[in-house]
Amino acid sequence: MNIEDLISTEEICTRYRVERRFIHLLSESGFLRIVQIEKTDYIPSDDMAEFEKLRRLHYELDINLEGIEAIQHLLQQIKQLQKQNRKLKNRLRLYE
């Protein structure tokens, strides 16, 4: 992974006005990847959309980390059900 594809957590904290602890909690929960290079923490730019979504949930909607975990779990289940529904519709079309 190139350093150009990484954003320092310090810059993220400043730009988004979030606590460093929040970013580390998201990492510990498995929502974000933190890459450490020379004692500096970075987040891959690919993860920024997910970070922004999680930040809005926490700071704007005042949802705690446990609530975010529940929401993420439910969203994952919805995606699986949508995929299964699409599969079943495709199979059903074979018999029409």
Residue pairs with C-beta under 8 A, 6 or more apart in sequence:
1 35
1 44
3 37
3 42
5 44
5 45
5 46
6 35
6 37
6 42
6 43
6 44
6 45
7 42
7 43
7 44
7 45
7 48
8 40
8 41
8 42
9 20
9 23
9 34
9 41
9 42
9 43
10 20
10 40
10 41
12 18
12 23
12 43
12 51
13 19
13 20
13 23
16 52
16 55
18 55
18 59
22 55
22 58
23 32
23 34
23 41
23 43
23 51
24 34
25 65
26 32
26 51
26 54
26 65
27 33
27 34
29 65
29 68
29 69
31 50
31 54
31 68
31 72
32 43
32 47
32 50
32 51
32 54
33 43
33 44
33 47
34 41
34 42
34 43
35 41
35 42
35 43
35 44
36 42
43 51
54 68
57 63
57 67
57 68
57 71
58 64
58 65
58 68
63 71
